[in-house]
Amino acid sequence: MDLADIKKAGVIGGGTMGFGIAINFALNGYPTVMSDLSDEILNQSMNHVESAMRLFVEEELITREQADGTRNRITTTTDLAEVAAHADFITEAIVERLKDKQEIFNKLDELCPPHTIIVSNTSGLVLSDIGADVKRQDKIGLTHYFTPPHIVPGVEVAKGPGTSDSTYATICDLMKKMKKVPIRVLKELPGYLLNRIQGAMTQEANRLWAEGVATAEEIELGVKSTFGFRMPHEGPMGHYDLSGVWKWPADAHSALQTRQTTEPLDEAAQKITERMAEGRPWFVDPEKFDRAIQKRDREYIRRLKALYNPEDR
Ligand SMILES: NC(=O)c1ccc[n+]([C@@H]2O[C@H](COP(=O)([O-])OP(=O)(O)OC[C@H]3O[C@@H](n4cnc5c(N)ncnc54)[C@H](O)[C@@H]3O)[C@@H](O)[C@H]2O)c1
């Protein structure tokens, strides 16, 4: 199914993620039906939609008319069959429990017309388990939003073992149409890509706290005022480029790696060590390195002026 064939959306689960995911679709013009276990829960979800829309208008992200339009394009139901009958693209965002997600996928598979694409917003489960018994293997996928999903741009997009290239392309196109940034994850693995990166940091922060290396407050402040401050401009790969580490001699790289991890170098660490030994950045043209640094520093200075007030400590 092409992007143009998607006319209506469905979201199963109206909790922390579901109501925000529904907003994305509705804000971008898709009539969206949101489903949950009871009308009471759905009323609460709609209250969250209302308050998110108020904030969007107050912050001048959208106009009052756009907010009203978004609100009016979202309807609710407790009947899964109604979602199946309505939507060409359905996002499952229910509780993180494999059995429940499997049940929803299987029911939707039965109820939906053949063209409907069904995706999961799971944080940690894999699609080959969630969709194990689904017949439309080519039309299932994963869109993993980050909370708050109606604000954070990046969305991981992954395939199950049978997801077709065309379904995958349609999902990515849909994310782009909704002004999201699709992050293509090439392998199926629990936690996919970004939760694993984020989780590695959290795990280490927790361990350092438990070992008494720093207080929780100092860890939080340290992350936010150092690499957290840089993050909107550079992730780990971009940082390797802009910090000039790619210019280091190979033996200095391996010293850096062992300093940062207590584990012996495994196959992957060996691979990255070899990549670093090539002495070339990931993205930056070495000829234009100084210009890239200037651009970075200008952005940091602007952010420093706008955001970071040491007196807030
Ligand atoms: N909260 C996050 O930061 C976050 C981020 C990314 C992904 N996720 C994933 O999104 C999914 C939802 O998480 P959440 O934080 O929104 O949870 P939540 O508990 O806030 O919301 C889940 C909603 O699903 C409803 N629900 C449960 N079973 C249902 C069923 N059978 N049919 C219809 N509705 C059902 C619940 O009533 C609830 O309203 C999970 O898979 C989670 O791992 C969460």
PDBQT file of the ligand as one rigid body, heavy atoms in Angstrom, charges set to zero:
ROOT
HETATM    1  N1  LIG A 401       5.824   5.370  28.156  1.00  0.00    +0.000 N 
HETATM    2  C1  LIG A 401       6.874   5.447  27.374  1.00  0.00    +0.000 C 
HETATM    3  O1  LIG A 401       7.793   6.259  27.605  1.00  0.00    +0.000 OA
HETATM    4  C2  LIG A 401       6.961   4.605  26.140  1.00  0.00    +0.000 A 
HETATM    5  C3  LIG A 401       7.864   4.994  25.116  1.00  0.00    +0.000 A 
HETATM    6  C4  LIG A 401       7.919   4.240  23.942  1.00  0.00    +0.000 A 
HETATM    7  C5  LIG A 401       7.135   3.104  23.808  1.00  0.00    +0.000 A 
HETATM    8  N2  LIG A 401       6.284   2.739  24.822  1.00  0.00    +0.000 N 
HETATM    9  C6  LIG A 401       5.457   1.556  24.600  1.00  0.00    +0.000 C 
HETATM   10  O2  LIG A 401       4.140   1.959  24.271  1.00  0.00    +0.000 OA
HETATM   11  C7  LIG A 401       3.198   1.014  24.754  1.00  0.00    +0.000 C 
HETATM   12  C8  LIG A 401       2.213   1.719  25.669  1.00  0.00    +0.000 C 
HETATM   13  O3  LIG A 401       2.906   2.312  26.727  1.00  0.00    +0.000 OA
HETATM   14  P1  LIG A 401       2.257   3.471  27.608  1.00  0.00    +0.000 P 
HETATM   15  O4  LIG A 401       3.367   4.078  28.406  1.00  0.00    +0.000 OA
HETATM   16  O5  LIG A 401       1.405   4.336  26.738  1.00  0.00    +0.000 OA
HETATM   17  O6  LIG A 401       1.341   2.608  28.589  1.00  0.00    +0.000 OA
HETATM   18  P2  LIG A 401       0.032   3.077  29.360  1.00  0.00    +0.000 P 
HETATM   19  O7  LIG A 401      -0.147   2.100  30.458  1.00  0.00    +0.000 OA
HETATM   20  O8  LIG A 401       0.101   4.528  29.691  1.00  0.00    +0.000 OA
HETATM   21  O9  LIG A 401      -1.122   2.906  28.269  1.00  0.00    +0.000 OA
HETATM   22  C9  LIG A 401      -1.513   1.666  27.791  1.00  0.00    +0.000 C 
HETATM   23  C10 LIG A 401      -2.993   1.743  27.488  1.00  0.00    +0.000 C 
HETATM   24  O10 LIG A 401      -3.381   0.557  26.820  1.00  0.00    +0.000 OA
HETATM   25  C11 LIG A 401      -4.641   0.197  27.343  1.00  0.00    +0.000 C 
HETATM   26  N3  LIG A 401      -4.836  -1.229  27.088  1.00  0.00    +0.000 N 
HETATM   27  C12 LIG A 401      -4.292  -2.263  27.732  1.00  0.00    +0.000 A 
HETATM   28  N4  LIG A 401      -4.712  -3.414  27.185  1.00  0.00    +0.000 NA
HETATM   29  C13 LIG A 401      -5.521  -3.074  26.156  1.00  0.00    +0.000 A 
HETATM   30  C14 LIG A 401      -6.261  -3.809  25.202  1.00  0.00    +0.000 A 
HETATM   31  N5  LIG A 401      -6.246  -5.143  25.202  1.00  0.00    +0.000 N 
HETATM   32  N6  LIG A 401      -6.973  -3.127  24.284  1.00  0.00    +0.000 NA
HETATM   33  C15 LIG A 401      -6.984  -1.784  24.267  1.00  0.00    +0.000 A 
HETATM   34  N7  LIG A 401      -6.313  -1.042  25.165  1.00  0.00    +0.000 NA
HETATM   35  C16 LIG A 401      -5.584  -1.682  26.088  1.00  0.00    +0.000 A 
HETATM   36  C17 LIG A 401      -4.598   0.561  28.798  1.00  0.00    +0.000 C 
HETATM   37  O11 LIG A 401      -5.900   0.685  29.340  1.00  0.00    +0.000 OA
HETATM   38  C18 LIG A 401      -3.853   1.874  28.749  1.00  0.00    +0.000 C 
HETATM   39  O12 LIG A 401      -4.712   2.989  28.608  1.00  0.00    +0.000 OA
HETATM   40  C19 LIG A 401       4.004  -0.081  25.452  1.00  0.00    +0.000 C 
HETATM   41  O13 LIG A 401       4.256  -1.112  24.547  1.00  0.00    +0.000 OA
HETATM   42  C20 LIG A 401       5.309   0.638  25.801  1.00  0.00    +0.000 C 
HETATM   43  O14 LIG A 401       6.380  -0.242  25.929  1.00  0.00    +0.000 OA
HETATM   44  C21 LIG A 401       6.169   3.472  25.973  1.00  0.00    +0.000 A 
ENDROOT
TORSDOF 0
